[in-house]
Amino acid sequence: MDYEVGDIVKLKKQHPCGSKEWRILRVGADFRLECMGCSHQIMIPRKQVEKNTRGLRKKE
């Protein structure tokens, strides 16, 4: 998949706040993701994001 800053990814597991959707803030070897539910930010390896992605919405 082709990931870009601003896209929304739906991941396999949900965040403790209940949201499964994350906004991409940084793309590279690691991704910086922001939870759409509570705005918590995490850094996660690209390989893990690619493995756990269940849906991708392009930015508008």
Distance bins in CASP14 RR format, pairs under 12 A and 6 or more apart:
PFRMAT RR
TARGET T0000
AUTHOR 0000-0000-0000
RMODE 2
METHOD distances of the structure
MODEL  1
1 7 0 0 0 0 1 0 0 0 0 0 0
1 9 0 0 0 0 1 0 0 0 0 0 0
1 24 0 0 0 0 0 1 0 0 0 0 0
1 27 0 0 0 0 0 1 0 0 0 0 0
1 31 0 0 0 0 0 1 0 0 0 0 0
1 46 0 0 0 0 0 1 0 0 0 0 0
1 49 0 0 0 0 1 0 0 0 0 0 0
1 50 1 0 0 1 0 0 0 0 0 0 0
1 51 0 0 0 0 0 1 0 0 0 0 0
1 52 0 0 0 0 0 1 0 0 0 0 0
1 53 1 0 0 1 0 0 0 0 0 0 0
1 54 0 0 0 0 0 1 0 0 0 0 0
1 55 0 0 0 0 1 0 0 0 0 0 0
1 56 1 0 1 0 0 0 0 0 0 0 0
1 57 0 0 0 0 0 1 0 0 0 0 0
1 58 0 0 0 0 0 1 0 0 0 0 0
2 9 0 0 0 0 0 1 0 0 0 0 0
2 24 0 0 0 0 0 1 0 0 0 0 0
2 27 0 0 0 0 1 0 0 0 0 0 0
2 50 0 0 0 0 0 1 0 0 0 0 0
2 53 0 0 0 0 0 1 0 0 0 0 0
2 56 0 0 0 0 1 0 0 0 0 0 0
2 58 0 0 0 0 1 0 0 0 0 0 0
3 9 1 0 0 1 0 0 0 0 0 0 0
3 22 0 0 0 0 0 1 0 0 0 0 0
3 23 0 0 0 0 0 1 0 0 0 0 0
3 24 1 0 1 0 0 0 0 0 0 0 0
3 25 0 0 0 0 0 1 0 0 0 0 0
3 26 0 0 0 0 0 1 0 0 0 0 0
3 27 1 0 1 0 0 0 0 0 0 0 0
3 28 0 0 0 0 1 0 0 0 0 0 0
3 30 0 0 0 0 0 1 0 0 0 0 0
3 31 1 0 0 1 0 0 0 0 0 0 0
3 32 0 0 0 0 0 1 0 0 0 0 0
3 33 0 0 0 0 0 1 0 0 0 0 0
3 44 0 0 0 0 0 1 0 0 0 0 0
3 46 0 0 0 0 1 0 0 0 0 0 0
3 49 1 0 0 1 0 0 0 0 0 0 0
3 50 0 0 0 0 1 0 0 0 0 0 0
3 53 0 0 0 0 1 0 0 0 0 0 0
3 55 0 0 0 0 0 1 0 0 0 0 0
3 56 1 0 0 1 0 0 0 0 0 0 0
3 57 0 0 0 0 0 1 0 0 0 0 0
3 58 0 0 0 0 1 0 0 0 0 0 0
3 59 0 0 0 0 0 1 0 0 0 0 0
4 23 0 0 0 0 0 1 0 0 0 0 0
4 24 1 0 0 1 0 0 0 0 0 0 0
4 25 0 0 0 0 0 1 0 0 0 0 0
4 26 0 0 0 0 0 1 0 0 0 0 0
4 27 1 0 0 1 0 0 0 0 0 0 0
4 28 0 0 0 0 0 1 0 0 0 0 0
4 31 0 0 0 0 0 1 0 0 0 0 0
4 56 0 0 0 0 1 0 0 0 0 0 0
4 57 0 0 0 0 0 1 0 0 0 0 0
4 58 1 0 0 1 0 0 0 0 0 0 0
4 59 1 0 0 1 0 0 0 0 0 0 0
5 23 0 0 0 0 1 0 0 0 0 0 0
5 24 1 0 1 0 0 0 0 0 0 0 0
5 25 1 0 0 1 0 0 0 0 0 0 0
5 26 1 0 0 1 0 0 0 0 0 0 0
5 27 1 0 1 0 0 0 0 0 0 0 0
5 28 0 0 0 0 0 1 0 0 0 0 0
5 31 0 0 0 0 1 0 0 0 0 0 0
5 32 0 0 0 0 1 0 0 0 0 0 0
5 33 0 0 0 0 0 1 0 0 0 0 0
5 34 0 0 0 0 0 1 0 0 0 0 0
5 58 0 0 0 0 0 1 0 0 0 0 0
5 59 1 0 0 1 0 0 0 0 0 0 0
6 21 0 0 0 0 0 1 0 0 0 0 0
6 22 0 0 0 0 0 1 0 0 0 0 0
6 23 1 0 1 0 0 0 0 0 0 0 0
6 24 1 0 1 0 0 0 0 0 0 0 0
6 25 1 0 0 1 0 0 0 0 0 0 0
6 26 0 0 0 0 1 0 0 0 0 0 0
6 27 0 0 0 0 1 0 0 0 0 0 0
6 31 0 0 0 0 0 1 0 0 0 0 0
6 32 0 0 0 0 0 1 0 0 0 0 0
6 33 0 0 0 0 0 1 0 0 0 0 0
6 34 0 0 0 0 1 0 0 0 0 0 0
6 36 0 0 0 0 0 1 0 0 0 0 0
6 56 0 0 0 0 0 1 0 0 0 0 0
6 57 0 0 0 0 1 0 0 0 0 0 0
6 58 0 0 0 0 1 0 0 0 0 0 0
6 59 1 0 1 0 0 0 0 0 0 0 0
6 60 0 0 0 0 1 0 0 0 0 0 0
7 21 0 0 0 0 0 1 0 0 0 0 0
7 22 0 0 0 0 1 0 0 0 0 0 0
7 23 1 0 0 1 0 0 0 0 0 0 0
7 24 1 0 1 0 0 0 0 0 0 0 0
7 25 0 0 0 0 0 1 0 0 0 0 0
7 26 0 0 0 0 0 1 0 0 0 0 0
7 27 0 0 0 0 1 0 0 0 0 0 0
7 31 0 0 0 0 0 1 0 0 0 0 0
7 33 0 0 0 0 0 1 0 0 0 0 0
7 34 0 0 0 0 0 1 0 0 0 0 0
7 36 0 0 0 0 0 1 0 0 0 0 0
7 49 0 0 0 0 0 1 0 0 0 0 0
7 53 0 0 0 0 0 1 0 0 0 0 0
7 55 0 0 0 0 1 0 0 0 0 0 0
7 56 1 0 0 1 0 0 0 0 0 0 0
7 57 1 0 0 1 0 0 0 0 0 0 0
7 58 1 0 1 0 0 0 0 0 0 0 0
7 59 1 0 1 0 0 0 0 0 0 0 0
7 60 0 0 0 0 0 1 0 0 0 0 0
8 19 0 0 0 0 0 1 0 0 0 0 0
8 20 0 0 0 0 0 1 0 0 0 0 0
8 21 1 0 1 0 0 0 0 0 0 0 0
8 22 1 0 0 1 0 0 0 0 0 0 0
8 23 1 0 1 0 0 0 0 0 0 0 0
8 24 1 0 0 1 0 0 0 0 0 0 0
8 25 0 0 0 0 0 1 0 0 0 0 0
8 33 0 0 0 0 1 0 0 0 0 0 0
8 34 0 0 0 0 1 0 0 0 0 0 0
8 35 0 0 0 0 0 1 0 0 0 0 0
8 36 1 0 0 1 0 0 0 0 0 0 0
8 37 0 0 0 0 0 1 0 0 0 0 0
8 53 0 0 0 0 0 1 0 0 0 0 0
8 54 0 0 0 0 0 1 0 0 0 0 0
8 55 0 0 0 0 1 0 0 0 0 0 0
8 56 1 0 0 1 0 0 0 0 0 0 0
8 57 1 0 1 0 0 0 0 0 0 0 0
8 58 0 0 0 0 1 0 0 0 0 0 0
8 59 1 0 0 1 0 0 0 0 0 0 0
8 60 0 0 0 0 1 0 0 0 0 0 0
9 19 0 0 0 0 0 1 0 0 0 0 0
9 20 0 0 0 0 1 0 0 0 0 0 0
9 21 1 0 0 1 0 0 0 0 0 0 0
9 22 1 0 1 0 0 0 0 0 0 0 0
9 23 0 0 0 0 1 0 0 0 0 0 0
9 24 1 0 0 1 0 0 0 0 0 0 0
9 25 0 0 0 0 0 1 0 0 0 0 0
9 27 0 0 0 0 0 1 0 0 0 0 0
9 31 0 0 0 0 1 0 0 0 0 0 0
9 33 1 0 0 1 0 0 0 0 0 0 0
9 34 0 0 0 0 0 1 0 0 0 0 0
9 35 0 0 0 0 0 1 0 0 0 0 0
9 36 0 0 0 0 1 0 0 0 0 0 0
9 44 0 0 0 0 0 1 0 0 0 0 0
9 46 0 0 0 0 0 1 0 0 0 0 0
9 48 0 0 0 0 0 1 0 0 0 0 0
9 49 1 0 0 1 0 0 0 0 0 0 0
9 50 0 0 0 0 1 0 0 0 0 0 0
9 51 0 0 0 0 0 1 0 0 0 0 0
9 52 0 0 0 0 1 0 0 0 0 0 0
9 53 1 0 1 0 0 0 0 0 0 0 0
9 54 0 0 0 0 1 0 0 0 0 0 0
9 55 1 0 0 1 0 0 0 0 0 0 0
9 56 1 0 1 0 0 0 0 0 0 0 0
9 57 1 0 0 1 0 0 0 0 0 0 0
9 58 0 0 0 0 0 1 0 0 0 0 0
9 59 0 0 0 0 0 1 0 0 0 0 0
10 19 0 0 0 0 1 0 0 0 0 0 0
10 20 1 0 1 0 0 0 0 0 0 0 0
10 21 1 0 1 0 0 0 0 0 0 0 0
10 22 1 0 0 1 0 0 0 0 0 0 0
10 23 0 0 0 0 0 1 0 0 0 0 0
10 24 0 0 0 0 0 1 0 0 0 0 0
10 33 0 0 0 0 0 1 0 0 0 0 0
10 35 0 0 0 0 0 1 0 0 0 0 0
10 36 0 0 0 0 1 0 0 0 0 0 0
10 49 0 0 0 0 0 1 0 0 0 0 0
10 52 0 0 0 0 1 0 0 0 0 0 0
10 53 1 0 0 1 0 0 0 0 0 0 0
10 54 1 0 1 0 0 0 0 0 0 0 0
10 55 1 0 1 0 0 0 0 0 0 0 0
10 56 1 0 0 1 0 0 0 0 0 0 0
10 57 1 0 0 1 0 0 0 0 0 0 0
11 18 0 0 0 0 0 1 0 0 0 0 0
11 19 0 0 0 0 1 0 0 0 0 0 0
11 20 1 0 1 0 0 0 0 0 0 0 0
11 21 1 0 0 1 0 0 0 0 0 0 0
11 22 1 0 0 1 0 0 0 0 0 0 0
11 23 0 0 0 0 0 1 0 0 0 0 0
11 24 0 0 0 0 0 1 0 0 0 0 0
11 31 0 0 0 0 0 1 0 0 0 0 0
11 33 0 0 0 0 1 0 0 0 0 0 0
11 35 0 0 0 0 1 0 0 0 0 0 0
11 36 0 0 0 0 0 1 0 0 0 0 0
11 42 0 0 0 0 0 1 0 0 0 0 0
11 44 0 0 0 0 1 0 0 0 0 0 0
11 48 0 0 0 0 1 0 0 0 0 0 0
11 49 1 0 0 1 0 0 0 0 0 0 0
11 50 0 0 0 0 0 1 0 0 0 0 0
11 51 0 0 0 0 1 0 0 0 0 0 0
11 52 1 0 1 0 0 0 0 0 0 0 0
11 53 1 0 0 1 0 0 0 0 0 0 0
11 54 1 0 0 1 0 0 0 0 0 0 0
11 55 0 0 0 0 1 0 0 0 0 0 0
11 56 0 0 0 0 0 1 0 0 0 0 0
12 20 1 0 0 1 0 0 0 0 0 0 0
12 22 0 0 0 0 0 1 0 0 0 0 0
12 48 0 0 0 0 0 1 0 0 0 0 0
12 49 0 0 0 0 0 1 0 0 0 0 0
12 50 0 0 0 0 0 1 0 0 0 0 0
12 51 0 0 0 0 1 0 0 0 0 0 0
12 52 1 0 1 0 0 0 0 0 0 0 0
12 53 1 0 0 1 0 0 0 0 0 0 0
12 54 1 0 1 0 0 0 0 0 0 0 0
12 55 0 0 0 0 1 0 0 0 0 0 0
13 19 0 0 0 0 0 1 0 0 0 0 0
13 20 1 0 0 1 0 0 0 0 0 0 0
13 22 0 0 0 0 0 1 0 0 0 0 0
13 44 0 0 0 0 0 1 0 0 0 0 0
13 48 0 0 0 0 0 1 0 0 0 0 0
13 51 0 0 0 0 0 1 0 0 0 0 0
13 52 1 0 0 1 0 0 0 0 0 0 0
13 53 0 0 0 0 0 1 0 0 0 0 0
13 54 0 0 0 0 1 0 0 0 0 0 0
14 20 1 0 1 0 0 0 0 0 0 0 0
14 21 0 0 0 0 1 0 0 0 0 0 0
14 22 0 0 0 0 0 1 0 0 0 0 0
14 35 0 0 0 0 1 0 0 0 0 0 0
14 36 0 0 0 0 0 1 0 0 0 0 0
14 37 0 0 0 0 0 1 0 0 0 0 0
14 38 0 0 0 0 0 1 0 0 0 0 0
14 52 0 0 0 0 0 1 0 0 0 0 0
14 54 0 0 0 0 0 1 0 0 0 0 0
15 21 0 0 0 0 1 0 0 0 0 0 0
15 22 1 0 0 1 0 0 0 0 0 0 0
15 33 0 0 0 0 1 0 0 0 0 0 0
15 34 0 0 0 0 0 1 0 0 0 0 0
15 35 1 0 1 0 0 0 0 0 0 0 0
15 36 0 0 0 0 1 0 0 0 0 0 0
15 37 1 0 0 1 0 0 0 0 0 0 0
15 38 1 0 0 1 0 0 0 0 0 0 0
15 39 0 0 0 0 0 1 0 0 0 0 0
15 40 1 0 0 1 0 0 0 0 0 0 0
15 41 0 0 0 0 0 1 0 0 0 0 0
15 42 0 0 0 0 1 0 0 0 0 0 0
15 44 0 0 0 0 0 1 0 0 0 0 0
16 35 0 0 0 0 1 0 0 0 0 0 0
16 37 0 0 0 0 0 1 0 0 0 0 0
16 38 0 0 0 0 1 0 0 0 0 0 0
16 40 0 0 0 0 1 0 0 0 0 0 0
16 42 0 0 0 0 0 1 0 0 0 0 0
17 34 0 0 0 0 0 1 0 0 0 0 0
17 35 1 0 0 1 0 0 0 0 0 0 0
17 36 0 0 0 0 1 0 0 0 0 0 0
17 37 1 0 1 0 0 0 0 0 0 0 0
17 38 1 0 1 0 0 0 0 0 0 0 0
17 39 0 0 0 0 1 0 0 0 0 0 0
17 40 1 0 0 1 0 0 0 0 0 0 0
18 35 0 0 0 0 1 0 0 0 0 0 0
18 36 0 0 0 0 1 0 0 0 0 0 0
18 37 1 0 0 1 0 0 0 0 0 0 0
18 38 0 0 0 0 1 0 0 0 0 0 0
18 40 0 0 0 0 0 1 0 0 0 0 0
19 33 0 0 0 0 0 1 0 0 0 0 0
19 34 0 0 0 0 0 1 0 0 0 0 0
19 35 1 0 1 0 0 0 0 0 0 0 0
19 36 1 0 1 0 0 0 0 0 0 0 0
19 37 1 1 0 0 0 0 0 0 0 0 0
19 38 1 0 0 1 0 0 0 0 0 0 0
19 39 0 0 0 0 1 0 0 0 0 0 0
19 40 0 0 0 0 1 0 0 0 0 0 0
20 33 0 0 0 0 0 1 0 0 0 0 0
20 35 0 0 0 0 1 0 0 0 0 0 0
20 36 0 0 0 0 1 0 0 0 0 0 0
20 37 0 0 0 0 1 0 0 0 0 0 0
20 52 0 0 0 0 0 1 0 0 0 0 0
20 53 0 0 0 0 0 1 0 0 0 0 0
20 54 1 0 0 1 0 0 0 0 0 0 0
20 55 0 0 0 0 1 0 0 0 0 0 0
21 33 0 0 0 0 1 0 0 0 0 0 0
21 34 0 0 0 0 1 0 0 0 0 0 0
21 35 1 0 0 1 0 0 0 0 0 0 0
21 36 1 0 1 0 0 0 0 0 0 0 0
21 37 1 0 0 1 0 0 0 0 0 0 0
21 38 0 0 0 0 0 1 0 0 0 0 0
21 39 0 0 0 0 0 1 0 0 0 0 0
21 53 0 0 0 0 0 1 0 0 0 0 0
21 54 0 0 0 0 0 1 0 0 0 0 0
21 55 0 0 0 0 1 0 0 0 0 0 0
21 56 0 0 0 0 0 1 0 0 0 0 0
21 57 0 0 0 0 1 0 0 0 0 0 0
22 31 0 0 0 0 1 0 0 0 0 0 0
22 32 0 0 0 0 1 0 0 0 0 0 0
22 33 1 0 1 0 0 0 0 0 0 0 0
22 34 1 0 0 1 0 0 0 0 0 0 0
22 35 1 0 1 0 0 0 0 0 0 0 0
22 36 1 0 0 1 0 0 0 0 0 0 0
22 37 0 0 0 0 1 0 0 0 0 0 0
22 38 0 0 0 0 0 1 0 0 0 0 0
22 39 0 0 0 0 0 1 0 0 0 0 0
22 40 0 0 0 0 1 0 0 0 0 0 0
22 41 0 0 0 0 1 0 0 0 0 0 0
22 42 0 0 0 0 1 0 0 0 0 0 0
22 43 0 0 0 0 0 1 0 0 0 0 0
22 44 0 0 0 0 1 0 0 0 0 0 0
22 49 0 0 0 0 1 0 0 0 0 0 0
22 52 0 0 0 0 0 1 0 0 0 0 0
22 53 0 0 0 0 1 0 0 0 0 0 0
22 54 0 0 0 0 0 1 0 0 0 0 0
22 55 0 0 0 0 0 1 0 0 0 0 0
22 56 0 0 0 0 0 1 0 0 0 0 0
22 57 0 0 0 0 0 1 0 0 0 0 0
23 31 0 0 0 0 0 1 0 0 0 0 0
23 32 0 0 0 0 1 0 0 0 0 0 0
23 33 1 0 0 1 0 0 0 0 0 0 0
23 34 1 0 1 0 0 0 0 0 0 0 0
23 35 0 0 0 0 1 0 0 0 0 0 0
23 36 1 0 0 1 0 0 0 0 0 0 0
23 37 0 0 0 0 1 0 0 0 0 0 0
23 39 0 0 0 0 1 0 0 0 0 0 0
23 40 0 0 0 0 0 1 0 0 0 0 0
23 41 0 0 0 0 1 0 0 0 0 0 0
23 42 0 0 0 0 0 1 0 0 0 0 0
23 56 0 0 0 0 0 1 0 0 0 0 0
23 57 0 0 0 0 1 0 0 0 0 0 0
23 58 0 0 0 0 0 1 0 0 0 0 0
23 59 0 0 0 0 1 0 0 0 0 0 0
24 30 0 0 0 0 0 1 0 0 0 0 0
24 31 1 0 0 1 0 0 0 0 0 0 0
24 32 1 0 0 1 0 0 0 0 0 0 0
24 33 1 0 0 1 0 0 0 0 0 0 0
24 34 0 0 0 0 1 0 0 0 0 0 0
24 35 0 0 0 0 0 1 0 0 0 0 0
24 36 0 0 0 0 0 1 0 0 0 0 0
24 41 0 0 0 0 0 1 0 0 0 0 0
24 42 0 0 0 0 0 1 0 0 0 0 0
24 43 0 0 0 0 0 1 0 0 0 0 0
24 44 0 0 0 0 0 1 0 0 0 0 0
24 46 0 0 0 0 0 1 0 0 0 0 0
24 49 0 0 0 0 1 0 0 0 0 0 0
24 53 0 0 0 0 0 1 0 0 0 0 0
24 56 0 0 0 0 1 0 0 0 0 0 0
24 57 0 0 0 0 0 1 0 0 0 0 0
24 58 0 0 0 0 0 1 0 0 0 0 0
24 59 0 0 0 0 1 0 0 0 0 0 0
25 31 0 0 0 0 1 0 0 0 0 0 0
25 32 1 0 1 0 0 0 0 0 0 0 0
25 33 1 0 0 1 0 0 0 0 0 0 0
25 34 1 0 1 0 0 0 0 0 0 0 0
25 35 0 0 0 0 0 1 0 0 0 0 0
25 36 0 0 0 0 0 1 0 0 0 0 0
25 39 0 0 0 0 0 1 0 0 0 0 0
25 40 0 0 0 0 0 1 0 0 0 0 0
25 41 1 0 0 1 0 0 0 0 0 0 0
25 42 0 0 0 0 1 0 0 0 0 0 0
25 43 0 0 0 0 1 0 0 0 0 0 0
25 44 0 0 0 0 0 1 0 0 0 0 0
25 59 0 0 0 0 0 1 0 0 0 0 0
26 32 1 1 0 0 0 0 0 0 0 0 0
26 33 0 0 0 0 1 0 0 0 0 0 0
26 34 0 0 0 0 1 0 0 0 0 0 0
26 41 0 0 0 0 1 0 0 0 0 0 0
26 42 0 0 0 0 0 1 0 0 0 0 0
26 43 0 0 0 0 1 0 0 0 0 0 0
26 44 0 0 0 0 0 1 0 0 0 0 0
26 46 0 0 0 0 0 1 0 0 0 0 0
26 49 0 0 0 0 0 1 0 0 0 0 0
27 33 0 0 0 0 0 1 0 0 0 0 0
27 43 0 0 0 0 0 1 0 0 0 0 0
27 44 0 0 0 0 0 1 0 0 0 0 0
27 46 0 0 0 0 1 0 0 0 0 0 0
27 49 0 0 0 0 1 0 0 0 0 0 0
27 50 0 0 0 0 0 1 0 0 0 0 0
28 43 0 0 0 0 0 1 0 0 0 0 0
28 44 0 0 0 0 0 1 0 0 0 0 0
28 45 0 0 0 0 1 0 0 0 0 0 0
28 46 1 0 0 1 0 0 0 0 0 0 0
28 47 0 0 0 0 0 1 0 0 0 0 0
28 49 0 0 0 0 0 1 0 0 0 0 0
28 50 0 0 0 0 0 1 0 0 0 0 0
29 43 0 0 0 0 0 1 0 0 0 0 0
29 44 0 0 0 0 0 1 0 0 0 0 0
29 45 1 0 0 1 0 0 0 0 0 0 0
29 46 1 0 1 0 0 0 0 0 0 0 0
29 47 0 0 0 0 1 0 0 0 0 0 0
29 48 0 0 0 0 0 1 0 0 0 0 0
29 49 0 0 0 0 0 1 0 0 0 0 0
29 50 0 0 0 0 0 1 0 0 0 0 0
30 42 0 0 0 0 1 0 0 0 0 0 0
30 43 1 0 1 0 0 0 0 0 0 0 0
30 44 1 0 0 1 0 0 0 0 0 0 0
30 45 1 0 1 0 0 0 0 0 0 0 0
30 46 1 0 0 1 0 0 0 0 0 0 0
30 47 0 0 0 0 1 0 0 0 0 0 0
30 48 0 0 0 0 1 0 0 0 0 0 0
30 49 0 0 0 0 1 0 0 0 0 0 0
31 41 0 0 0 0 0 1 0 0 0 0 0
31 42 0 0 0 0 1 0 0 0 0 0 0
31 43 1 0 0 1 0 0 0 0 0 0 0
31 44 1 0 1 0 0 0 0 0 0 0 0
31 45 1 0 0 1 0 0 0 0 0 0 0
31 46 1 0 0 1 0 0 0 0 0 0 0
31 47 0 0 0 0 0 1 0 0 0 0 0
31 48 0 0 0 0 1 0 0 0 0 0 0
31 49 1 0 1 0 0 0 0 0 0 0 0
31 50 0 0 0 0 1 0 0 0 0 0 0
31 52 0 0 0 0 0 1 0 0 0 0 0
31 53 0 0 0 0 0 1 0 0 0 0 0
32 40 0 0 0 0 0 1 0 0 0 0 0
32 41 1 0 0 1 0 0 0 0 0 0 0
32 42 1 0 0 1 0 0 0 0 0 0 0
32 43 1 0 1 0 0 0 0 0 0 0 0
32 44 0 0 0 0 1 0 0 0 0 0 0
32 45 0 0 0 0 0 1 0 0 0 0 0
32 46 0 0 0 0 0 1 0 0 0 0 0
32 49 0 0 0 0 0 1 0 0 0 0 0
33 39 0 0 0 0 0 1 0 0 0 0 0
33 40 0 0 0 0 1 0 0 0 0 0 0
33 41 1 0 0 1 0 0 0 0 0 0 0
33 42 1 0 1 0 0 0 0 0 0 0 0
33 43 1 0 0 1 0 0 0 0 0 0 0
33 44 1 0 0 1 0 0 0 0 0 0 0
33 45 0 0 0 0 0 1 0 0 0 0 0
33 46 0 0 0 0 0 1 0 0 0 0 0
33 48 0 0 0 0 0 1 0 0 0 0 0
33 49 1 0 0 1 0 0 0 0 0 0 0
33 52 0 0 0 0 0 1 0 0 0 0 0
33 53 0 0 0 0 0 1 0 0 0 0 0
34 40 1 0 0 1 0 0 0 0 0 0 0
34 41 1 0 1 0 0 0 0 0 0 0 0
34 42 0 0 0 0 1 0 0 0 0 0 0
34 43 0 0 0 0 0 1 0 0 0 0 0
34 44 0 0 0 0 0 1 0 0 0 0 0
35 41 1 0 0 1 0 0 0 0 0 0 0
35 42 1 0 0 1 0 0 0 0 0 0 0
35 44 0 0 0 0 0 1 0 0 0 0 0
36 57 0 0 0 0 0 1 0 0 0 0 0
42 48 0 0 0 0 0 1 0 0 0 0 0
42 49 0 0 0 0 0 1 0 0 0 0 0
43 49 0 0 0 0 0 1 0 0 0 0 0
44 50 0 0 0 0 0 1 0 0 0 0 0
44 51 0 0 0 0 0 1 0 0 0 0 0
44 52 0 0 0 0 1 0 0 0 0 0 0
44 53 0 0 0 0 0 1 0 0 0 0 0
45 51 0 0 0 0 1 0 0 0 0 0 0
45 52 0 0 0 0 0 1 0 0 0 0 0
46 52 0 0 0 0 0 1 0 0 0 0 0
46 53 0 0 0 0 0 1 0 0 0 0 0
47 53 0 0 0 0 0 1 0 0 0 0 0
49 55 0 0 0 0 0 1 0 0 0 0 0
49 56 0 0 0 0 0 1 0 0 0 0 0
50 56 0 0 0 0 0 1 0 0 0 0 0
END
